[in-house]
Amino acid sequence: MAEEKTPLKWKFKAGGIINNSPTLSDGVVYFGNIAKSISSNCHLYVLDAKTGEEKWKFKAGAGRVSSPALSDGVVYFACTNRRLYAIDTKTGEEKWKFTAGDRVYSSPAVSDGVIYFGSWDNHLYAVDSKTGEEKWKFKTGDKVSSSPAVVDGVVYIGSADNHLYAVDSKTGEEKWKFETGSHPILGGDLSSPAVVDGVVYIGSADKHLYAVDAKTGEEKWKFETESIVSSSPAVVDGVVYFGSTDNHLYAVDSKTGEEKWKFETDYGSIKSSPAVVDGVVYFGSDDKHLYALDTKTGEEKWKFKTGNYVSSSPAVVDGVVYFGSWDNHLYAVDSKTGEEK
């Protein structure tokens, strides 16, 4: 019998909706929020992972904050005010900021001293992590809300021009592009690529999850759902887990594209990207719950109810699940069913 909730360790109230993914490092949680109004500010929050107490916060201005990325004592995050920020993790002081040509919904990726992210000015950017200076930018045919994946010297990113791109990380030159049946990315909440074992997996508004050869850009298979594939896939032990706005979380064989199982939530879209840890897949739903399912069977282990939508993608560290809700709270929940720590 599935339990209605699992023990809450703590929750923290931010100054607005939390729909991005928290990032953890050395016992610290980093996450951002959406500003309540045009006249209010969004922030990057930094909390103690054990207690939920605020260590510091950084005011980024109006808009919404992306999921943060950490590297060498610096936290990088983007904001829809067009800026990419580099902030010292110890002091909360700004090291530099970079301004793109339009809003930034893309979450940054850090690789070999370079920050990669997309913008609504139709470009993928590469920025030096130390100086904040632009190294190159690559133009697509439409807005880039997708968050990049960087693997083996190649940046993979989706665009609203209906294409998935593979771009050389050093030069910014296109290696290939793959066309989907509709926008791979419509907004900051939708699917971004995952690259595992030479295959790129990405969801599309044409109701498909695609598996594309990372070297050639050729389609290996596609899997059809009943609506937009709105979450970024997680690929673990030969299985691809992802959500759709058809209220289902899917588990699909990564080699063949055949369905292993699907799980239906109470109602509402699944924009949250799943996290898979120790045989359990965790994800949020617009039905206000965080779910924990058995990876083998798709059976519900437990669900935890919040006060509003859960589009935040969870982070699972040391037996605790961290995730945000549209009720303005970040939650820390014990990952085991009914066991206090």
One Martini backbone bead per residue (centre of mass of N, CA, C, O) as a GRO file, in nm:
protein
  341
    1MET     BB    1   0.094   0.037   0.025
    2ALA     BB    2   0.070   0.355  -0.029
    3GLU     BB    3   0.185   0.649   0.084
    4GLU     BB    4   0.110   0.984   0.135
    5LYS     BB    5   0.383   1.017   0.306
    6THR     BB    6   0.699   1.146   0.396
    7PRO     BB    7   0.929   1.256   0.593
    8LEU     BB    8   0.985   1.573   0.704
    9LYS     BB    9   1.264   1.772   0.760
   10TRP     BB   10   1.225   2.036   0.568
   11LYS     BB   11   1.130   2.387   0.502
   12PHE     BB   12   1.153   2.660   0.256
   13LYS     BB   13   1.083   3.003   0.216
   14ALA     BB   14   1.041   3.182  -0.061
   15GLY     BB   15   0.984   3.466  -0.295
   16GLY     BB   16   0.875   3.218  -0.477
   17ILE     BB   17   0.869   3.021  -0.721
   18ILE     BB   18   0.981   2.668  -0.761
   19ASN     BB   19   1.110   2.519  -1.083
   20ASN     BB   20   1.382   2.431  -1.026
   21SER     BB   21   1.694   2.281  -0.967
   22PRO     BB   22   1.871   2.161  -0.728
   23THR     BB   23   2.204   2.209  -0.587
   24LEU     BB   24   2.468   2.000  -0.453
   25SER     BB   25   2.742   2.087  -0.209
   26ASP     BB   26   2.890   2.035   0.079
   27GLY     BB   27   2.603   2.074   0.239
   28VAL     BB   28   2.473   2.247  -0.004
   29VAL     BB   29   2.200   2.452  -0.126
   30TYR     BB   30   2.101   2.538  -0.464
   31PHE     BB   31   1.861   2.801  -0.561
   32GLY     BB   32   1.573   2.929  -0.734
   33ASN     BB   33   1.340   3.187  -0.839
   34ILE     BB   34   1.034   3.348  -0.894
   35ALA     BB   35   0.912   3.635  -0.939
   36LYS     BB   36   0.610   3.778  -0.846
   37SER     BB   37   0.703   4.038  -1.013
   38ILE     BB   38   0.828   4.296  -1.197
   39SER     BB   39   0.911   4.456  -0.918
   40SER     BB   40   1.052   4.206  -0.833
   41ASN     BB   41   1.277   3.955  -0.706
   42CYS     BB   42   1.516   3.730  -0.773
   43HIS     BB   43   1.690   3.436  -0.633
   44LEU     BB   44   1.973   3.304  -0.485
   45TYR     BB   45   1.990   3.021  -0.281
   46VAL     BB   46   2.157   2.931   0.041
   47LEU     BB   47   2.172   2.617   0.212
   48ASP     BB   48   2.149   2.405   0.465
   49ALA     BB   49   2.097   2.067   0.420
   50LYS     BB   50   2.015   1.985   0.722
   51THR     BB   51   1.834   2.258   0.819
   52GLY     BB   52   1.750   2.505   0.607
   53GLU     BB   53   1.943   2.730   0.645
   54GLU     BB   54   2.042   3.040   0.568
   55LYS     BB   55   2.341   3.176   0.433
   56TRP     BB   56   2.258   3.303   0.144
   57LYS     BB   57   2.176   3.571  -0.097
   58PHE     BB   58   2.100   3.659  -0.448
   59LYS     BB   59   2.025   3.936  -0.636
   60ALA     BB   60   1.891   3.933  -0.989
   61GLY     BB   61   1.610   4.031  -1.031
   62ALA     BB   62   1.396   4.010  -1.263
   63GLY     BB   63   1.229   3.691  -1.283
   64ARG     BB   64   1.423   3.389  -1.347
   65VAL     BB   65   1.591   3.107  -1.225
   66SER     BB   66   1.808   2.880  -1.281
   67SER     BB   67   1.984   2.618  -1.273
   68PRO     BB   68   2.263   2.543  -1.108
   69ALA     BB   69   2.627   2.562  -1.135
   70LEU     BB   70   2.931   2.390  -1.031
   71SER     BB   71   3.280   2.536  -0.997
   72ASP     BB   72   3.546   2.608  -0.820
   73GLY     BB   73   3.372   2.801  -0.612
   74VAL     BB   74   3.138   2.837  -0.830
   75VAL     BB   75   2.824   2.985  -0.918
   76TYR     BB   76   2.604   2.921  -1.191
   77PHE     BB   77   2.357   3.147  -1.341
   78ALA     BB   78   2.046   3.225  -1.482
   79CYS     BB   79   1.840   3.491  -1.627
   80THR     BB   80   1.562   3.662  -1.770
   81ASN     BB   81   1.754   3.936  -1.770
   82ARG     BB   82   2.005   3.810  -1.965
   83ARG     BB   83   2.182   3.675  -1.736
   84LEU     BB   84   2.506   3.566  -1.632
   85TYR     BB   85   2.633   3.421  -1.331
   86ALA     BB   86   2.914   3.470  -1.096
   87ILE     BB   87   2.949   3.309  -0.772
   88ASP     BB   88   3.065   3.298  -0.465
   89THR     BB   89   3.014   3.037  -0.240
   90LYS     BB   90   3.109   3.178   0.032
   91THR     BB   91   3.009   3.501  -0.006
   92GLY     BB   92   2.808   3.594  -0.255
   93GLU     BB   93   2.989   3.722  -0.465
   94GLU     BB   94   3.043   3.887  -0.749
   95LYS     BB   95   3.249   3.824  -1.032
   96TRP     BB   96   3.039   3.803  -1.280
   97LYS     BB   97   2.869   3.921  -1.587
   98PHE     BB   98   2.647   3.821  -1.859
   99THR     BB   99   2.504   3.953  -2.165
  100ALA     BB  100   2.247   3.886  -2.351
  101GLY     BB  101   2.004   3.945  -2.613
  102ASP     BB  102   1.813   3.773  -2.418
  103ARG     BB  103   1.648   3.560  -2.268
  104VAL     BB  104   1.714   3.313  -1.995
  105TYR     BB  105   1.628   2.958  -1.949
  106SER     BB  106   1.883   2.829  -1.949
  107SER     BB  107   2.098   2.601  -1.816
  108PRO     BB  108   2.410   2.570  -1.721
  109ALA     BB  109   2.724   2.442  -1.852
  110VAL     BB  110   3.026   2.284  -1.731
  111SER     BB  111   3.343   2.280  -1.933
  112ASP     BB  112   3.664   2.337  -1.936
  113GLY     BB  113   3.616   2.655  -1.857
  114VAL     BB  114   3.310   2.649  -1.973
  115ILE     BB  115   3.008   2.820  -2.053
  116TYR     BB  116   2.684   2.688  -2.136
  117PHE     BB  117   2.411   2.857  -2.324
  118GLY     BB  118   2.086   2.973  -2.384
  119SER     BB  119   1.877   3.194  -2.598
  120TRP     BB  120   1.620   3.412  -2.726
  121ASP     BB  121   1.843   3.507  -2.956
  122ASN     BB  122   1.918   3.206  -3.093
  123HIS     BB  123   2.162   3.123  -2.895
  124LEU     BB  124   2.470   2.972  -2.835
  125TYR     BB  125   2.691   2.988  -2.558
  126ALA     BB  126   3.044   3.073  -2.490
  127VAL     BB  127   3.203   3.109  -2.164
  128ASP     BB  128   3.433   3.219  -1.960
  129SER     BB  129   3.467   3.125  -1.625
  130LYS     BB  130   3.670   3.355  -1.524
  131THR     BB  131   3.576   3.630  -1.708
  132GLY     BB  132   3.302   3.634  -1.900
  133GLU     BB  133   3.394   3.581  -2.185
  134GLU     BB  134   3.341   3.548  -2.509
  135LYS     BB  135   3.408   3.286  -2.740
  136TRP     BB  136   3.117   3.199  -2.855
  137LYS     BB  137   2.847   3.179  -3.108
  138PHE     BB  138   2.536   3.005  -3.195
  139LYS     BB  139   2.306   2.994  -3.460
  140THR     BB  140   1.971   2.965  -3.478
  141GLY     BB  141   1.617   2.974  -3.581
  142ASP     BB  142   1.559   3.012  -3.262
  143LYS     BB  143   1.484   2.964  -2.966
  144VAL     BB  144   1.688   2.893  -2.655
  145SER     BB  145   1.588   2.684  -2.373
  146SER     BB  146   1.777   2.479  -2.366
  147SER     BB  147   1.984   2.260  -2.205
  148PRO     BB  148   2.299   2.165  -2.208
  149ALA     BB  149   2.514   1.902  -2.338
  150VAL     BB  150   2.849   1.785  -2.245
  151VAL     BB  151   3.032   1.561  -2.474
  152ASP     BB  152   3.324   1.502  -2.608
  153GLY     BB  153   3.335   1.807  -2.740
  154VAL     BB  154   3.009   1.832  -2.728
  155VAL     BB  155   2.717   2.026  -2.798
  156TYR     BB  156   2.384   1.976  -2.684
  157ILE     BB  157   2.087   2.128  -2.844
  158GLY     BB  158   1.780   2.287  -2.840
  159SER     BB  159   1.524   2.424  -3.063
  160ALA     BB  160   1.243   2.613  -3.190
  161ASP     BB  161   1.333   2.504  -3.498
  162ASN     BB  162   1.317   2.172  -3.468
  163HIS     BB  163   1.616   2.127  -3.339
  164LEU     BB  164   1.902   1.929  -3.298
  165TYR     BB  165   2.229   2.005  -3.175
  166ALA     BB  166   2.578   1.975  -3.283
  167VAL     BB  167   2.863   2.127  -3.116
  168ASP     BB  168   3.164   2.250  -3.106
  169SER     BB  169   3.324   2.344  -2.811
  170LYS     BB  170   3.567   2.515  -2.937
  171THR     BB  171   3.433   2.660  -3.218
  172GLY     BB  172   3.106   2.649  -3.285
  173GLU     BB  173   3.060   2.420  -3.484
  174GLU     BB  174   2.871   2.238  -3.683
  175LYS     BB  175   2.801   1.888  -3.707
  176TRP     BB  176   2.481   1.866  -3.651
  177LYS     BB  177   2.125   1.809  -3.740
  178PHE     BB  178   1.793   1.746  -3.597
  179GLU     BB  179   1.464   1.673  -3.697
  180THR     BB  180   1.159   1.738  -3.580
  181GLY     BB  181   0.802   1.768  -3.573
  182SER     BB  182   0.874   1.977  -3.342
  183HIS     BB  183   0.938   2.146  -3.080
  184PRO     BB  184   1.172   2.063  -2.852
  185ILE     BB  185   1.142   2.371  -2.743
  186LEU     BB  186   0.919   2.610  -2.569
  187GLY     BB  187   1.057   2.621  -2.278
  188GLY     BB  188   1.209   2.619  -1.958
  189ASP     BB  189   1.041   2.333  -1.877
  190LEU     BB  190   1.156   2.156  -2.092
  191SER     BB  191   1.332   1.956  -2.291
  192SER     BB  192   1.652   1.806  -2.250
  193PRO     BB  193   1.941   1.664  -2.310
  194ALA     BB  194   2.067   1.323  -2.310
  195VAL     BB  195   2.395   1.156  -2.273
  196VAL     BB  196   2.436   0.799  -2.357
  197ASP     BB  197   2.631   0.586  -2.511
  198GLY     BB  198   2.604   0.758  -2.794
  199VAL     BB  199   2.322   0.892  -2.701
  200VAL     BB  200   2.047   1.106  -2.778
  201TYR     BB  201   1.798   1.240  -2.556
  202ILE     BB  202   1.470   1.378  -2.661
  203GLY     BB  203   1.205   1.590  -2.635
  204SER     BB  204   0.872   1.671  -2.782
  205ALA     BB  205   0.585   1.838  -2.909
  206ASP     BB  206   0.525   1.568  -3.100
  207LYS     BB  207   0.512   1.322  -2.872
  208HIS     BB  208   0.829   1.258  -2.856
  209LEU     BB  209   1.096   1.037  -2.812
  210TYR     BB  210   1.443   1.064  -2.886
  211ALA     BB  211   1.697   0.868  -3.058
  212VAL     BB  212   2.039   0.978  -3.117
  213ASP     BB  213   2.320   0.980  -3.278
  214ALA     BB  214   2.603   1.148  -3.163
  215LYS     BB  215   2.778   1.143  -3.437
  216THR     BB  216   2.545   1.162  -3.687
  217GLY     BB  217   2.222   1.228  -3.627
  218GLU     BB  218   2.073   0.962  -3.625
  219GLU     BB  219   1.800   0.779  -3.603
  220LYS     BB  220   1.702   0.509  -3.391
  221TRP     BB  221   1.443   0.619  -3.226
  222LYS     BB  222   1.084   0.642  -3.141
  223PHE     BB  223   0.847   0.764  -2.889
  224GLU     BB  224   0.503   0.756  -2.827
  225THR     BB  225   0.273   0.976  -2.700
  226GLU     BB  226  -0.014   1.181  -2.598
  227SER     BB  227   0.203   1.416  -2.561
  228ILE     BB  228   0.409   1.622  -2.442
  229VAL     BB  229   0.757   1.617  -2.387
  230SER     BB  230   0.851   1.785  -2.079
  231SER     BB  231   1.092   1.617  -1.989
  232SER     BB  232   1.392   1.519  -1.892
  233PRO     BB  233   1.590   1.262  -1.933
  234ALA     BB  234   1.668   0.946  -1.771
  235VAL     BB  235   1.964   0.730  -1.776
  236VAL     BB  236   1.939   0.389  -1.642
  237ASP     BB  237   2.023   0.076  -1.696
  238GLY     BB  238   1.872   0.084  -1.994
  239VAL     BB  239   1.678   0.330  -1.902
  240VAL     BB  240   1.413   0.556  -1.986
  241TYR     BB  241   1.309   0.848  -1.809
  242PHE     BB  242   0.984   1.017  -1.851
  243GLY     BB  243   0.770   1.289  -1.912
  244SER     BB  244   0.423   1.404  -1.957
  245THR     BB  245   0.120   1.581  -2.039
  246ASP     BB  246  -0.038   1.283  -2.001
  247ASN     BB  247   0.037   1.192  -1.684
  248HIS     BB  248   0.312   1.036  -1.751
  249LEU     BB  249   0.547   0.791  -1.666
  250TYR     BB  250   0.829   0.660  -1.838
  251ALA     BB  251   0.963   0.331  -1.939
  252VAL     BB  252   1.244   0.281  -2.163
  253ASP     BB  253   1.425   0.123  -2.380
  254SER     BB  254   1.736   0.237  -2.493
  255LYS     BB  255   1.767   0.045  -2.752
  256THR     BB  256   1.445   0.009  -2.867
  257GLY     BB  257   1.189   0.183  -2.744
  258GLU     BB  258   1.047   0.007  -2.539
  259GLU     BB  259   0.804  -0.047  -2.325
  260LYS     BB  260   0.789  -0.125  -1.976
  261TRP     BB  261   0.642   0.133  -1.838
  262LYS     BB  262   0.359   0.311  -1.680
  263PHE     BB  263   0.262   0.613  -1.495
  264GLU     BB  264  -0.022   0.746  -1.328
  265THR     BB  265  -0.139   1.027  -1.225
  266ASP     BB  266  -0.392   1.201  -1.099
  267TYR     BB  267  -0.290   1.474  -1.249
  268GLY     BB  268  -0.133   1.627  -1.486
  269SER     BB  269   0.166   1.734  -1.553
  270ILE     BB  270   0.513   1.637  -1.649
  271LYS     BB  271   0.809   1.845  -1.596
  272SER     BB  272   0.968   1.680  -1.433
  273SER     BB  273   1.279   1.548  -1.381
  274PRO     BB  274   1.414   1.260  -1.319
  275ALA     BB  275   1.535   1.064  -1.041
  276VAL     BB  276   1.789   0.798  -1.002
  277VAL     BB  277   1.797   0.591  -0.697
  278ASP     BB  278   1.822   0.286  -0.578
  279GLY     BB  279   1.553   0.186  -0.748
  280VAL     BB  280   1.447   0.492  -0.768
  281VAL     BB  281   1.192   0.716  -0.890
  282TYR     BB  282   1.191   1.074  -0.901
  283PHE     BB  283   0.897   1.300  -0.914
  284GLY     BB  284   0.694   1.553  -1.043
  285SER     BB  285   0.360   1.719  -1.027
  286ASP     BB  286   0.059   1.895  -1.095
  287ASP     BB  287  -0.071   1.731  -0.836
  288LYS     BB  288   0.148   1.820  -0.591
  289HIS     BB  289   0.357   1.581  -0.622
  290LEU     BB  290   0.587   1.354  -0.495
  291TYR     BB  291   0.745   1.071  -0.641
  292ALA     BB  292   0.792   0.709  -0.571
  293LEU     BB  293   0.939   0.454  -0.773
  294ASP     BB  294   0.977   0.153  -0.905
  295THR     BB  295   1.193   0.071  -1.161
  296LYS     BB  296   1.082  -0.217  -1.241
  297THR     BB  297   0.744  -0.169  -1.206
  298GLY     BB  298   0.611   0.129  -1.133
  299GLU     BB  299   0.554   0.134  -0.838
  300GLU     BB  300   0.433   0.282  -0.568
  301LYS     BB  301   0.580   0.391  -0.262
  302TRP     BB  302   0.538   0.715  -0.264
  303LYS     BB  303   0.382   1.032  -0.157
  304PHE     BB  304   0.414   1.400  -0.166
  305LYS     BB  305   0.247   1.681  -0.044
  306THR     BB  306   0.178   1.994  -0.166
  307GLY     BB  307   0.052   2.330  -0.249
  308ASN     BB  308   0.160   2.263  -0.550
  309TYR     BB  309   0.327   2.246  -0.804
  310VAL     BB  310   0.578   2.000  -0.946
  311SER     BB  311   0.854   2.098  -1.164
  312SER     BB  312   1.077   2.019  -1.011
  313SER     BB  313   1.385   1.870  -0.997
  314PRO     BB  314   1.524   1.631  -0.824
  315ALA     BB  315   1.749   1.581  -0.544
  316VAL     BB  316   1.968   1.305  -0.440
  317VAL     BB  317   2.111   1.304  -0.100
  318ASP     BB  318   2.173   1.112   0.156
  319GLY     BB  319   1.851   1.028   0.176
  320VAL     BB  320   1.760   1.300   0.024
  321VAL     BB  321   1.493   1.503  -0.102
  322TYR     BB  322   1.516   1.777  -0.330
  323PHE     BB  323   1.252   2.031  -0.375
  324GLY     BB  324   1.020   2.221  -0.553
  325SER     BB  325   0.744   2.466  -0.541
  326TRP     BB  326   0.459   2.669  -0.613
  327ASP     BB  327   0.448   2.731  -0.283
  328ASN     BB  328   0.760   2.850  -0.226
  329HIS     BB  329   0.902   2.571  -0.159
  330LEU     BB  330   1.161   2.393  -0.008
  331TYR     BB  331   1.230   2.045   0.008
  332ALA     BB  332   1.306   1.790   0.268
  333VAL     BB  333   1.306   1.436   0.204
  334ASP     BB  334   1.278   1.127   0.286
  335SER     BB  335   1.358   0.851   0.071
  336LYS     BB  336   1.226   0.667   0.271
  337THR     BB  337   0.974   0.469   0.372
  338GLY     BB  338   0.897   0.570   0.692
  339GLU     BB  339   1.202   0.666   0.762
  340GLU     BB  340   1.382   0.778   1.008
  341LYS     BB  341   1.700   0.971   1.078
   0.00000   0.00000   0.00000
